[in-house]
Amino acid sequence: MWNTLFGESTSLFDEFNWLSREMDRLFEPMGIPALRTAGAGFPAVNVALEEDKVHVLLFAPGIDAAALDVSILGNVLTVKGRREALEAPEGTQAWVRERPSGRFVRTLTLPDDVDPQRVEAQSRDGLVWIQVQRNEQARPRRIQVH
Amino acid sequence: MARNDMTTTERRDVGQEAPRQEVSERDRLFVQPAVDILEDAEGITLYADLPGVNVEGLDVRVEGETLFLSGTSNLALPQGAQPVYAEQRSLAFRRRFSLSGDLDASNIEAKLANGVLKVRIPKTPAAQPRRIEVRPG
């Protein structure tokens, strides 16, 4: 089901300019600021909208929910955390190191009509699902024409 | 544990007519999980990021000299939710690795915790360093 949702289009990003305001301050390993990218960072983020809700998925494998700092100010959602680098004990050779580690901060600007008082987040198997309610006043209302 | 067919769904020759039977959307697109691979004297340890995957959705298999990993998240958003942004293009993961002959494929151990898979593959006894006792002569 998720592939039907996310598998097809590649240009969605362009179509939603509220997301173009997304700021990524991704990994800053060794204190060197990462380049700002519009593409994938860590944790990877997916967003889906319902009429009354915004769903944000954070793909954060190996990170304890307790070690994640999720906050919202107005419509700006911020996720901070850290993933420890794998320890390679003496006598160990690392052949491949693709998994990101270090501190991360991700900031997402959500649609203007979200209610920062009504946010729920749950974490399971390294996937964090954040649900933010949207205000009813902001939903389209049909006007009767007499 | 469900066996996923790794060979037939991922590649299809250009121009070849798509098969008639329904292919589940979930199987069509998958991403390669990021991995770390460490080697020590006794074997190899592989870590793979599989966010959202639990034990039921995971398949770790060895066929011949190939190690297959596949996992699918069972996350289901509400039916009406419209995707607007996706860095993670798929919740289905697949990746394969060639195993060297020095590895003992019959003794693989796999653990999954918090979306991270850890696979331990020991070396064959012949490939492990052996300490030779030197006695004073």
Interface residues (C-beta under 8 A of the other chain):
Chain A: M1 W2 N3 T4 L5 F6 G7 L12 F13 F16 L19 G39 A40 G41 P43 A44 V45 N46 V47 A48 L49 E50 E51 K53 H55 L57 F59 A60 P61 G62 I63 D64 L86 A88 P89 G91 T92 Q93 A94 W95 V96 R97 E98 R99 P100 R124 D125 G126 L127 W129
Chain B: E25 R26 R28 L29 A34 V35 D36 I37 L38 E39 D40 A41 Y47 D49 L50 P51 G52 V53 N54 S73 L75 A76 L77 P78 G80 A81 Q82 P83 V84 Y85 A86 E87 Q88 R89 S90 L91 A92 A113 N114 G115 V116
